[in-house]
Amino acid sequence: MRRSLVLVSAVVLSCAACSTDSAEKPHRPAKASAGPASSPSASVDSGSVVRAAAAATAKSSARIDQKIEIRADGTNMALAVKGSIDMPGGKGRLTVNLSSQGSGKTVSLDEVFTGGTVYFRMPEEKNGDTSWRSLPRDKAESHYLLRSPVNDPEHLLRQVERMRGVSKVGEESVNGAPTVHYRGKLDHETLTLRMAADRRAKFTEVRDKVGSDLPAVADVWIGRDGRIVRTRLDCAMGVAGITATMNLTDLGKPVETPTVPEDAAAVPPNAVGGPLTG
């Protein structure tokens, strides 16, 4: 019982700020699927296949359609991340929408990636402040379990690249195209990759109390061209859990260079937090 309570607390920690009220201020600087039902036979080559596919995909562009489902304390929330991005070119646009079951309310965030910088703003704010802010893409941090800093899909590819105990599940069709499905585990270091220091410390404390890594599983679907077309990360803890599913389409297609938002205020990474920005 103690073990299960500690595990559930880990999810609560990861979702503590996930409310529509806190989401309305995700970037304001301070003033001054459940786990696998079976265990497929492991292949010594599966890990290298996934690593190669993640690396190839990170060198490409893609249309992103991601859904993050959060289940905790009787509350269900969802984030939708959509847009197109040229990952090596560092350019593109993403839109993030956060909704809570039963609230009928959606909170949104616009993001622009260009020139190594991420620009973001809330198109609607209670206080009317819809101005753009910015920070370096490679300095952004994550604050929640199974989330990418500023929703950068390349970060997620780095996580699946580090999967442990990878097994080939089988051949499946995704979006009408043949793929090969792989599954593995995400260790503590991978789960807390580029996580803010205070959040990482909390998850490390939970891991130490439990005596093992959190039960996080990753699934990857690789197309015939050797690139990833779908990922699913899942950490299920009884009635609580998080599932993040990302579909990648239009791989390799050109992405228009977005216009740099004018007069965007530069903010330090530690001033950016909230469920919308990851």
Backbone as CSV, one residue per row, in Angstrom:
resi,resn,N_x,N_y,N_z,CA_x,CA_y,CA_z,C_x,C_y,C_z
1,MET,0.824,-1.197,0.000,0.000,0.000,0.000,0.865,1.257,0.000
2,ARG,1.897,1.250,0.855,2.787,2.407,0.908,3.414,2.667,-0.444
3,ARG,3.819,1.590,-1.134,4.464,1.723,-2.438,3.513,2.368,-3.442
4,SER,2.253,1.915,-3.474,1.306,2.462,-4.441,1.005,3.918,-4.146
5,LEU,0.924,4.292,-2.854,0.660,5.689,-2.513,1.790,6.591,-2.962
6,VAL,3.010,6.108,-2.800,4.155,6.905,-3.240,4.133,7.083,-4.745
7,LEU,3.791,6.026,-5.475,3.745,6.110,-6.923,2.679,7.102,-7.381
8,VAL,1.514,7.048,-6.768,0.460,7.984,-7.136,0.903,9.408,-6.839
9,SER,1.634,9.612,-5.748,2.095,10.960,-5.422,3.008,11.509,-6.494
10,ALA,3.723,10.619,-7.195,4.603,11.084,-8.270,3.801,11.722,-9.385
11,VAL,2.660,11.125,-9.715,1.809,11.698,-10.746,1.233,13.022,-10.278
12,VAL,0.807,13.069,-9.006,0.257,14.315,-8.487,1.295,15.419,-8.569
13,LEU,2.543,15.095,-8.245,3.613,16.079,-8.368,3.736,16.581,-9.791
14,SER,3.606,15.673,-10.743,3.790,16.057,-12.136,2.638,16.890,-12.659
15,CYS,1.478,16.792,-12.021,0.279,17.479,-12.521,-0.173,18.592,-11.601
16,ALA,0.598,18.895,-10.569,0.142,19.817,-9.543,-0.309,21.157,-10.096
17,ALA,0.378,21.628,-11.140,0.035,22.935,-11.698,-0.925,22.839,-12.860
18,CYS,-1.383,21.634,-13.167,-2.240,21.447,-14.334,-3.677,21.816,-14.022
19,SER,-3.951,23.088,-13.954,-5.320,23.583,-13.846,-5.461,24.735,-14.802
20,THR,-6.691,25.038,-15.183,-6.862,26.125,-16.148,-6.446,27.450,-15.557
21,ASP,-6.558,27.612,-14.236,-6.143,28.872,-13.639,-4.638,29.052,-13.723
22,SER,-3.875,28.007,-13.335,-2.424,28.135,-13.401,-1.946,28.166,-14.833
23,ALA,-2.675,27.519,-15.733,-2.258,27.492,-17.129,-2.331,28.857,-17.761
24,GLU,-3.126,29.752,-17.189,-3.264,31.066,-17.790,-2.023,31.916,-17.612
25,LYS,-1.101,31.463,-16.783,0.137,32.213,-16.584,1.332,31.277,-16.725
26,PRO,1.495,30.605,-17.868,2.553,29.613,-17.989,3.909,30.211,-18.240
27,HIS,3.966,31.484,-18.649,5.240,32.016,-19.092,5.556,33.371,-18.507
28,ARG,4.801,33.786,-17.460,5.018,35.110,-16.930,6.253,35.125,-16.057
29,PRO,7.257,35.964,-16.359,8.452,36.030,-15.536,8.140,36.639,-14.177
30,ALA,8.878,36.229,-13.168,8.674,36.778,-11.848,9.042,38.243,-11.864
31,LYS,8.263,38.998,-11.122,8.561,40.425,-11.062,9.901,40.567,-10.388
32,ALA,10.810,41.548,-10.746,12.219,41.865,-10.487,12.851,41.174,-11.606
33,SER,-2.200,4.756,-22.325,-2.336,3.417,-22.520,-1.615,2.598,-21.538
34,ALA,-1.899,2.520,-21.021,-1.451,1.620,-19.960,-0.210,0.856,-20.383
35,GLY,0.501,0.239,-19.392,1.713,-0.514,-19.663,1.449,-1.755,-20.476
36,PRO,2.476,-2.390,-20.966,2.303,-3.541,-21.841,1.647,-4.710,-21.128
37,ALA,0.726,-5.369,-21.834,0.038,-6.522,-21.248,0.899,-7.769,-21.339
38,SER,1.862,-7.752,-22.240,2.726,-8.910,-22.391,4.138,-8.453,-22.645
39,SER,5.076,-9.366,-22.631,6.480,-9.033,-22.844,6.971,-9.714,-24.106
40,PRO,6.996,-8.989,-25.235,7.464,-9.587,-26.481,8.926,-9.995,-26.362
41,SER,9.320,-10.904,-27.209,10.701,-11.362,-27.194,11.641,-10.230,-27.556
42,ALA,12.663,-10.038,-26.734,13.616,-8.963,-26.963,14.564,-9.337,-28.094
43,SER,14.975,-8.333,-28.829,15.953,-8.530,-29.890,17.157,-7.665,-29.595
44,VAL,18.343,-8.237,-29.755,19.551,-7.481,-29.462,19.699,-6.308,-30.411
45,ASP,19.022,-6.342,-31.577,19.145,-5.284,-32.556,18.062,-4.214,-32.421
46,SER,17.028,-4.462,-31.633,15.900,-3.542,-31.563,16.304,-2.162,-31.051
47,GLY,17.155,-2.132,-30.033,17.591,-0.846,-29.488,18.319,-0.004,-30.509
48,SER,19.192,-0.620,-31.282,19.949,0.132,-32.290,19.037,0.614,-33.408
49,VAL,17.999,-0.167,-33.735,17.030,0.241,-34.760,16.296,1.504,-34.312
50,VAL,15.838,1.516,-33.055,15.116,2.678,-32.532,16.031,3.894,-32.457
51,ARG,17.256,3.709,-32.022,18.195,4.836,-31.940,18.451,5.440,-33.313
52,ALA,18.638,4.582,-34.310,18.886,5.074,-35.665,17.662,5.809,-36.204
53,ALA,16.469,5.293,-35.907,15.241,5.932,-36.385,15.030,7.277,-35.712
54,ALA,15.312,7.367,-34.422,15.168,8.634,-33.709,16.132,9.677,-34.253
55,ALA,17.355,9.257,-34.530,18.342,10.178,-35.078,17.947,10.657,-36.469
56,ALA,17.437,9.747,-37.295,17.016,10.116,-38.648,15.819,11.065,-38.616
57,THR,14.898,10.813,-37.710,13.714,11.661,-37.608,14.073,13.053,-37.114
58,ALA,15.026,13.133,-36.192,15.465,14.429,-35.658,16.156,15.282,-36.716
59,LYS,16.554,14.657,-37.812,17.183,15.398,-38.912,16.167,15.801,-39.970
60,SER,14.897,15.615,-39.665,13.844,15.834,-40.639,12.868,16.906,-40.168
61,SER,11.911,17.206,-41.005,10.783,18.058,-40.633,9.560,17.158,-40.498
62,ALA,8.530,17.658,-39.846,7.330,16.843,-39.664,6.157,17.708,-39.226
63,ARG,4.975,17.211,-39.542,3.754,17.778,-38.971,3.492,17.017,-37.682
64,ILE,3.274,17.761,-36.608,3.130,17.189,-35.276,1.672,17.216,-34.841
65,ASP,1.207,16.091,-34.326,-0.124,16.016,-33.733,0.014,15.175,-32.462
66,GLN,0.087,15.859,-31.331,0.359,15.177,-30.068,-0.806,15.376,-29.099
67,LYS,-1.127,14.312,-28.362,-2.148,14.385,-27.328,-1.565,13.862,-26.029
68,ILE,-1.691,14.652,-24.975,-1.188,14.276,-23.662,-2.379,14.159,-22.725
69,GLU,-2.607,12.966,-22.200,-3.747,12.708,-21.322,-3.251,12.530,-19.893
70,ILE,-3.864,13.251,-18.964,-3.448,13.246,-17.567,-4.612,12.783,-16.709
71,ARG,-4.359,11.762,-15.888,-5.382,11.215,-15.015,-4.851,11.245,-13.588
72,ALA,-5.523,12.022,-12.716,-5.062,12.109,-11.334,-6.171,12.636,-10.445
73,ASP,-6.368,11.987,-9.298,-7.285,12.473,-8.275,-8.684,12.716,-8.828
74,GLY,-9.149,11.845,-9.712,-10.484,11.970,-10.254,-10.651,13.036,-11.307
75,THR,-9.538,13.643,-11.729,-9.590,14.711,-12.724,-8.877,14.278,-13.998
76,ASN,-9.518,14.457,-15.132,-8.905,14.146,-16.416,-8.650,15.437,-17.178
77,MET,-7.430,15.591,-17.649,-7.049,16.751,-18.437,-6.358,16.298,-19.703
78,ALA,-6.359,17.150,-20.707,-5.714,16.806,-21.974,-5.055,18.033,-22.569
79,LEU,-3.899,17.811,-23.162,-3.202,18.840,-23.921,-3.078,18.356,-25.357
80,ALA,-3.337,19.245,-26.298,-3.159,18.941,-27.720,-2.102,19.878,-28.267
81,VAL,-1.074,19.304,-28.896,0.010,20.084,-29.494,0.018,19.800,-30.989
82,LYS,-0.175,20.840,-31.802,-0.256,20.646,-33.242,0.534,21.717,-33.979
83,GLY,1.062,21.320,-35.139,1.788,22.264,-35.969,2.833,21.553,-36.804
84,SER,3.709,22.318,-37.412,4.801,21.765,-38.227,6.108,22.361,-37.768
85,ILE,7.168,21.549,-37.820,8.471,22.030,-37.382,9.581,21.339,-38.154
86,ASP,10.571,22.115,-38.545,11.814,21.612,-39.126,12.785,21.503,-37.962
87,MET,13.004,20.292,-37.469,13.769,20.134,-36.238,15.230,20.555,-36.358
88,PRO,15.971,20.103,-37.369,17.366,20.566,-37.459,17.456,22.032,-37.848
89,GLY,16.495,22.515,-38.619,16.495,23.917,-39.008,15.985,24.834,-37.912
90,GLY,15.353,24.243,-36.893,14.880,25.019,-35.760,13.815,26.028,-36.115
91,LYS,12.918,25.682,-37.034,11.882,26.638,-37.415,10.529,25.943,-37.521
92,GLY,9.489,26.682,-37.199,8.152,26.126,-37.297,7.208,26.795,-36.322
93,ARG,5.976,26.290,-36.297,4.934,26.821,-35.418,4.201,25.662,-34.738
94,LEU,3.855,25.873,-33.483,3.050,24.915,-32.739,1.947,25.663,-31.990
95,THR,0.797,25.019,-31.862,-0.296,25.537,-31.054,-0.619,24.517,-29.978
96,VAL,-0.760,24.977,-28.741,-1.024,24.105,-27.611,-2.381,24.471,-27.014
97,ASN,-3.212,23.468,-26.769,-4.513,23.686,-26.144,-4.660,22.769,-24.935
98,LEU,-5.041,23.354,-23.812,-5.247,22.610,-22.571,-6.722,22.639,-22.216
99,SER,-7.286,21.472,-21.962,-8.693,21.383,-21.567,-8.835,20.445,-20.377
100,SER,-9.854,20.692,-19.573,-10.135,19.874,-18.403,-11.529,19.298,-18.536
101,GLN,-11.672,18.021,-18.224,-12.946,17.346,-18.385,-14.035,18.033,-17.559
102,GLY,-15.135,18.358,-18.232,-16.261,18.949,-17.544,-16.223,20.457,-17.402
103,SER,-15.071,21.085,-17.690,-14.971,22.535,-17.507,-15.512,23.312,-18.703
104,GLY,-15.447,22.703,-19.896,-15.877,23.398,-21.097,-14.981,24.550,-21.454
105,LYS,-13.790,24.604,-20.890,-12.865,25.714,-21.109,-11.564,25.215,-21.707
106,THR,-11.047,25.949,-22.678,-9.767,25.619,-23.295,-8.828,26.811,-23.176
107,VAL,-7.595,26.538,-22.778,-6.567,27.574,-22.668,-5.504,27.278,-23.709
108,SER,-5.061,28.307,-24.425,-4.177,28.091,-25.575,-2.847,28.824,-25.440
109,LEU,-1.871,28.325,-26.206,-0.549,28.931,-26.295,-0.073,28.836,-27.737
110,ASP,0.474,29.915,-28.268,1.097,29.929,-29.591,2.604,29.884,-29.419
111,GLU,3.283,29.091,-30.269,4.742,29.003,-30.218,5.322,29.154,-31.619
112,VAL,6.420,29.879,-31.705,7.160,30.053,-32.951,8.612,29.674,-32.700
113,PHE,9.145,28.774,-33.523,10.547,28.358,-33.441,11.290,28.966,-34.626
114,THR,12.337,29.700,-34.362,13.152,30.236,-35.448,14.493,30.738,-34.925
115,GLY,15.555,30.424,-35.674,16.876,30.928,-35.322,17.386,30.513,-33.958
116,GLY,17.016,29.332,-33.481,17.487,28.877,-32.176,16.721,29.477,-31.012
117,THR,15.669,30.232,-31.307,14.862,30.884,-30.271,13.423,30.392,-30.349
118,VAL,12.788,30.262,-29.200,11.368,29.914,-29.135,10.612,31.138,-28.628
119,TYR,9.614,31.548,-29.385,8.744,32.654,-28.997,7.393,32.076,-28.599
120,PHE,6.753,32.615,-27.577,5.479,32.072,-27.133,4.616,33.175,-26.532
121,ARG,3.303,32.968,-26.656,2.351,33.903,-26.078,1.002,33.205,-25.912
122,MET,0.202,33.756,-25.039,-1.178,33.308,-24.891,-2.049,34.282,-25.673
123,PRO,-2.769,33.802,-26.690,-3.586,34.706,-27.494,-4.739,35.323,-26.718
124,GLU,-5.083,34.727,-25.580,-6.105,35.285,-24.708,-5.590,35.225,-23.271
125,GLU,-5.703,36.331,-22.556,-5.263,36.410,-21.168,-6.264,37.225,-20.370
126,LYS,-6.479,36.843,-19.117,-7.424,37.567,-18.276,-7.052,39.046,-18.152
127,ASN,-5.755,39.301,-18.000,-5.330,40.682,-17.803,-5.028,41.406,-19.117
128,GLY,-5.285,40.736,-20.245,-5.084,41.372,-21.533,-3.660,41.350,-22.046
129,ASP,-2.741,40.740,-21.313,-1.339,40.692,-21.735,-1.136,39.523,-22.704
130,THR,-1.155,39.820,-23.988,-0.959,38.778,-25.002,0.373,38.974,-25.731
131,SER,1.312,39.648,-25.084,2.597,39.937,-25.716,3.453,38.681,-25.830
132,TRP,4.378,38.693,-26.776,5.283,37.575,-27.010,6.438,37.625,-26.017
133,ARG,6.922,36.445,-25.660,8.140,36.304,-24.869,9.040,35.300,-25.575
134,SER,10.299,35.245,-25.190,11.231,34.361,-25.902,12.298,33.826,-24.958
135,LEU,12.888,32.691,-25.376,14.047,32.134,-24.696,14.767,31.204,-25.661
136,PRO,16.046,30.923,-25.426,16.780,30.007,-26.306,16.168,28.610,-26.260
137,ARG,16.015,28.011,-27.429,15.411,26.679,-27.521,16.175,25.648,-26.697
138,ASP,17.503,25.713,-26.717,18.302,24.693,-26.034,18.446,24.937,-24.533
139,LYS,17.866,26.035,-24.020,17.934,26.316,-22.586,16.612,26.047,-21.875
140,ALA,15.561,25.798,-22.628,14.248,25.567,-22.024,14.267,24.289,-21.186
141,GLU,13.445,24.263,-20.139,13.382,23.125,-19.223,11.961,22.562,-19.168
142,SER,11.859,21.291,-18.803,10.545,20.688,-18.577,10.249,20.716,-17.075
143,HIS,8.960,20.639,-16.746,8.542,20.698,-15.354,7.601,19.564,-14.973
144,TYR,7.209,18.751,-15.951,6.219,17.712,-15.719,6.664,16.403,-16.358
145,LEU,6.142,15.333,-15.820,6.467,14.010,-16.322,5.964,13.849,-17.753
146,LEU,6.801,13.259,-18.609,6.478,12.974,-20.012,6.138,14.236,-20.802
147,ARG,6.757,15.360,-20.447,6.575,16.597,-21.187,7.916,17.065,-21.745
148,SER,7.864,17.757,-22.885,9.061,18.299,-23.510,9.185,19.778,-23.201
149,PRO,10.393,20.293,-23.013,10.563,21.732,-22.812,9.969,22.506,-23.984
150,VAL,9.098,23.468,-23.703,8.372,24.274,-24.699,7.780,23.395,-25.807
151,ASN,7.424,22.151,-25.456,6.751,21.219,-26.378,7.596,20.841,-27.587
152,ASP,8.897,20.948,-27.478,9.811,20.650,-28.572,9.798,19.142,-28.872
153,PRO,9.332,18.727,-30.054,9.247,17.289,-30.354,10.607,16.606,-30.426
154,GLU,11.654,17.357,-30.693,12.975,16.741,-30.770,13.400,16.192,-29.406
155,HIS,12.962,16.834,-28.330,13.283,16.334,-26.992,12.692,14.951,-26.776
156,LEU,11.466,14.757,-27.225,10.822,13.455,-27.081,11.575,12.385,-27.861
157,LEU,12.089,12.754,-29.028,12.887,11.791,-29.800,14.156,11.412,-29.052
158,ARG,14.736,12.355,-28.339,15.925,12.039,-27.544,15.586,11.069,-26.424
159,GLN,14.372,11.203,-25.873,13.982,10.281,-24.810,13.776,8.861,-25.342
160,VAL,13.056,8.717,-26.458,12.839,7.355,-26.968,14.144,6.751,-27.478
161,GLU,15.087,7.598,-27.876,16.396,7.117,-28.308,17.121,6.405,-27.171
162,ARG,16.752,6.761,-25.939,17.420,6.207,-24.752,16.619,5.084,-24.098
163,MET,15.645,4.545,-24.796,14.849,3.438,-24.261,15.735,2.264,-23.853
164,ARG,15.346,1.604,-22.785,16.071,0.428,-22.304,15.238,-0.835,-22.547
165,GLY,15.912,-1.951,-22.716,15.221,-3.224,-22.868,14.242,-3.229,-24.029
166,VAL,14.674,-2.720,-25.171,13.778,-2.563,-26.318,13.453,-3.915,-26.942
167,SER,12.155,-4.117,-27.244,11.684,-5.329,-27.894,10.869,-4.977,-29.134
168,LYS,10.904,-5.856,-30.104,10.059,-5.708,-31.286,8.704,-6.322,-30.974
169,VAL,7.643,-5.487,-31.073,6.286,-5.966,-30.788,5.694,-6.651,-32.004
170,GLY,5.888,-6.055,-33.179,5.361,-6.644,-34.402,5.126,-5.606,-35.473
171,GLU,4.573,-6.047,-36.596,4.291,-5.147,-37.701,2.850,-4.657,-37.614
172,GLU,2.656,-3.351,-37.795,1.334,-2.753,-37.672,1.173,-1.646,-38.708
173,SER,-0.059,-1.290,-38.981,-0.357,-0.208,-39.908,-0.654,1.060,-39.115
174,VAL,-0.011,2.159,-39.494,-0.250,3.461,-38.880,-0.573,4.452,-39.988
175,ASN,-1.729,5.051,-39.900,-2.186,5.991,-40.931,-2.170,5.351,-42.320
176,GLY,-2.492,4.055,-42.364,-2.573,3.348,-43.630,-1.250,2.894,-44.200
177,ALA,-0.169,3.087,-43.477,1.159,2.688,-43.966,1.765,1.635,-43.039
178,PRO,2.563,0.705,-43.575,3.167,-0.337,-42.739,4.270,0.229,-41.845
179,THR,4.310,-0.249,-40.616,5.342,0.156,-39.669,5.757,-1.054,-38.838
180,VAL,6.862,-0.889,-38.119,7.283,-1.883,-37.136,7.202,-1.221,-35.766
181,HIS,6.571,-1.910,-34.834,6.298,-1.404,-33.500,7.341,-1.945,-32.517
182,TYR,7.951,-1.028,-31.748,8.933,-1.398,-30.734,8.489,-0.857,-29.380
183,ARG,8.923,-1.533,-28.327,8.565,-1.117,-26.966,9.775,-1.243,-26.051
184,GLY,9.885,-0.295,-25.121,10.969,-0.341,-24.149,10.614,0.450,-22.908
185,LYS,11.549,0.576,-21.998,11.333,1.290,-20.742,12.149,2.583,-20.714
186,LEU,11.654,3.546,-19.942,12.354,4.815,-19.751,12.869,4.865,-18.319
187,ASP,14.177,4.992,-18.159,14.733,5.018,-16.811,14.624,6.430,-16.217
188,HIS,15.037,6.552,-14.980,14.894,7.814,-14.242,15.652,8.954,-14.928
189,GLU,16.852,8.663,-15.382,17.654,9.703,-16.031,16.961,10.222,-17.292
190,THR,16.333,9.328,-18.037,15.639,9.729,-19.255,14.365,10.500,-18.938
191,LEU,13.619,10.065,-17.928,12.389,10.747,-17.543,12.654,12.176,-17.086
192,THR,13.798,12.404,-16.455,14.105,13.733,-15.916,15.091,14.500,-16.799
193,LEU,15.254,14.063,-18.028,16.161,14.736,-18.959,15.725,16.180,-19.165
194,ARG,16.613,17.115,-18.928,16.370,18.556,-19.076,15.204,19.050,-18.229
195,MET,14.959,18.379,-17.131,13.912,18.816,-16.210,14.485,19.862,-15.262
196,ALA,13.666,20.840,-14.875,14.088,21.868,-13.932,14.598,21.207,-12.650
197,ALA,15.628,21.793,-12.053,16.313,21.156,-10.926,15.385,20.842,-9.768
198,ASP,14.461,21.748,-9.441,13.585,21.487,-8.299,12.627,20.338,-8.574
199,ARG,12.114,20.234,-9.809,11.230,19.125,-10.154,12.000,17.811,-10.210
200,ARG,13.212,17.853,-10.751,14.020,16.640,-10.808,14.288,16.105,-9.403
201,ALA,14.548,17.017,-8.477,14.820,16.606,-7.097,13.615,15.900,-6.479
202,LYS,12.400,16.371,-6.801,11.193,15.733,-6.267,11.024,14.322,-6.815
203,PHE,11.247,14.174,-8.122,11.101,12.847,-8.717,12.201,11.906,-8.238
204,THR,13.387,12.448,-7.993,14.472,11.628,-7.466,14.141,11.141,-6.058
205,GLU,13.511,12.009,-5.275,13.091,11.623,-3.924,12.066,10.501,-3.978
206,VAL,11.120,10.597,-4.897,10.124,9.546,-5.056,10.785,8.248,-5.467
207,ARG,11.691,8.328,-6.453,12.397,7.127,-6.928,13.164,6.459,-5.784
208,ASP,13.819,7.271,-4.964,14.604,6.719,-3.864,13.718,6.053,-2.817
209,LYS,12.532,6.625,-2.568,11.618,6.024,-1.587,11.067,4.700,-2.089
210,VAL,10.736,4.674,-3.374,10.195,3.450,-3.959,11.267,2.377,-4.084
211,GLY,12.481,2.807,-4.379,13.567,1.853,-4.546,13.737,1.358,-5.961
212,SER,12.997,1.961,-6.899,13.119,1.579,-8.312,12.605,2.729,-9.173
213,ASP,12.898,2.667,-10.466,12.414,3.689,-11.383,10.896,3.643,-11.486
214,LEU,10.288,4.762,-11.863,8.852,4.792,-12.079,8.510,3.899,-13.277
215,PRO,7.303,3.344,-13.316,6.940,2.388,-14.375,6.586,3.083,-15.689
216,ALA,7.572,3.663,-16.333,7.357,4.391,-17.577,7.723,3.518,-18.774
217,VAL,6.809,3.452,-19.740,6.981,2.614,-20.929,6.915,3.495,-22.168
218,ALA,7.718,3.169,-23.169,7.705,3.903,-24.439,7.425,2.944,-25.586
219,ASP,6.568,3.373,-26.507,6.288,2.629,-27.732,6.656,3.499,-28.924
220,VAL,7.244,2.886,-29.929,7.683,3.610,-31.125,7.263,2.823,-32.357
221,TRP,6.722,3.525,-33.357,6.370,2.911,-34.629,7.250,3.512,-35.716
222,ILE,7.978,2.661,-36.438,8.947,3.112,-37.432,8.474,2.712,-38.826
223,GLY,8.458,3.687,-39.733,8.036,3.424,-41.099,9.131,2.758,-41.913
224,ARG,8.806,2.404,-43.140,9.760,1.692,-43.999,10.946,2.556,-44.405
225,ASP,10.811,3.880,-44.286,11.937,4.759,-44.620,12.880,4.940,-43.439
226,GLY,12.616,4.223,-42.335,13.510,4.278,-41.180,13.272,5.455,-40.257
227,ARG,12.156,6.164,-40.423,11.842,7.285,-39.545,10.615,6.972,-38.687
228,ILE,10.524,7.631,-37.555,9.452,7.384,-36.602,8.186,8.112,-37.042
229,VAL,7.066,7.402,-37.018,5.790,8.011,-37.391,4.844,8.135,-36.193
230,ARG,5.160,7.451,-35.111,4.335,7.583,-33.901,5.147,7.195,-32.677
231,THR,4.934,7.925,-31.596,5.504,7.555,-30.297,4.391,7.597,-29.257
232,ARG,4.533,6.769,-28.247,3.611,6.828,-27.122,4.397,6.560,-25.844
233,LEU,4.360,7.514,-24.938,4.997,7.368,-23.638,3.897,7.233,-22.595
234,ASP,4.072,6.309,-21.664,3.022,6.057,-20.693,3.619,5.744,-19.324
235,CYS,3.022,6.341,-18.310,3.392,6.027,-16.931,2.091,5.844,-16.168
236,ALA,1.698,4.609,-15.932,0.428,4.281,-15.300,0.656,3.844,-13.867
237,MET,-0.117,4.425,-12.943,0.022,4.130,-11.523,-1.354,3.944,-10.919
238,GLY,-1.980,2.820,-11.178,-3.311,2.581,-10.652,-4.332,3.500,-11.302
239,VAL,-5.025,4.298,-10.487,-6.050,5.199,-11.016,-5.449,6.464,-11.603
240,ALA,-4.161,6.678,-11.418,-3.499,7.882,-11.923,-2.509,7.503,-13.016
241,GLY,-2.195,8.471,-13.870,-1.210,8.200,-14.910,-1.178,9.284,-15.969
242,ILE,-0.209,9.166,-16.849,-0.029,10.108,-17.951,0.297,9.309,-19.208
243,THR,-0.337,9.673,-20.306,-0.043,9.068,-21.601,0.167,10.180,-22.614
244,ALA,1.287,10.148,-23.314,1.604,11.153,-24.333,1.805,10.446,-25.672
245,THR,0.914,10.706,-26.624,0.975,10.082,-27.947,1.240,11.138,-28.997
246,MET,2.267,10.933,-29.809,2.615,11.904,-30.851,2.653,11.226,-32.214
247,ASN,1.921,11.771,-33.163,1.952,11.317,-34.553,2.775,12.296,-35.374
248,LEU,3.637,11.769,-36.243,4.462,12.586,-37.125,4.123,12.240,-38.569
249,THR,3.689,13.236,-39.318,3.347,13.040,-40.721,4.071,14.094,-41.557
250,ASP,3.932,13.984,-42.877,4.599,14.924,-43.806,6.091,15.018,-43.525
251,LEU,6.696,13.880,-43.205,8.127,13.863,-42.888,8.947,14.316,-44.086
252,GLY,9.845,15.257,-43.849,10.733,15.739,-44.894,10.178,16.857,-45.752
253,LYS,8.909,17.206,-45.575,8.331,18.277,-46.384,8.804,19.633,-45.877
254,PRO,9.006,20.592,-46.782,9.500,21.911,-46.367,8.562,22.587,-45.379
255,VAL,9.151,23.301,-44.436,8.396,24.067,-43.452,8.707,25.545,-43.668
256,GLU,7.674,26.337,-43.798,7.847,27.766,-44.038,8.523,28.433,-42.845
257,THR,9.455,29.322,-43.122,10.116,30.071,-42.057,9.142,31.097,-41.495
258,PRO,8.808,30.999,-40.211,7.825,31.919,-39.643,8.409,33.312,-39.432
259,THR,7.543,34.276,-39.384,7.951,35.652,-39.088,8.304,35.765,-37.614
260,VAL,9.430,36.390,-37.319,9.841,36.564,-35.927,8.931,37.594,-35.262
261,PRO,8.289,37.234,-34.166,7.434,38.201,-33.460,8.230,39.430,-33.022
262,GLU,7.647,40.577,-33.208,8.338,41.820,-32.857,8.207,42.113,-31.365
263,ASP,9.246,42.759,-30.842,9.243,43.250,-29.459,8.985,42.157,-28.437
264,ALA,9.462,40.943,-28.706,9.304,39.855,-27.734,10.296,40.046,-26.587
265,ALA,9.805,39.969,-25.369,10.657,40.137,-24.196,11.399,38.843,-23.899
266,ALA,12.725,38.919,-23.824,13.522,37.744,-23.485,13.378,37.447,-21.996
267,VAL,13.133,36.179,-21.662,12.976,35.782,-20.265,13.924,34.637,-19.965
268,PRO,14.404,34.527,-18.724,15.293,33.415,-18.366,14.507,32.110,-18.280
269,PRO,15.160,30.981,-18.538,14.470,29.691,-18.494,13.745,29.422,-17.190
270,ASN,14.327,29.836,-16.057,13.692,29.537,-14.774,12.469,30.411,-14.501
271,ALA,12.151,31.353,-15.413,10.942,32.165,-15.284,9.798,31.600,-16.122
272,VAL,10.058,30.516,-16.844,9.049,29.911,-17.714,8.555,28.623,-17.078
273,GLY,7.273,28.587,-16.754,6.716,27.396,-16.135,5.220,27.362,-16.316
274,GLY,4.642,26.193,-16.211,3.211,26.041,-16.403,2.930,24.904,-17.352
275,PRO,1.763,24.304,-17.284,1.468,23.124,-18.091,1.479,23.367,-19.593
276,LEU,1.212,24.583,-20.038,1.200,24.828,-21.472,2.590,24.788,-22.083
277,THR,3.582,25.249,-21.361,4.946,25.280,-21.883,5.748,24.030,-21.529
278,GLY,5.130,23.089,-20.820,5.823,21.860,-20.468,6.602,21.962,-19.188
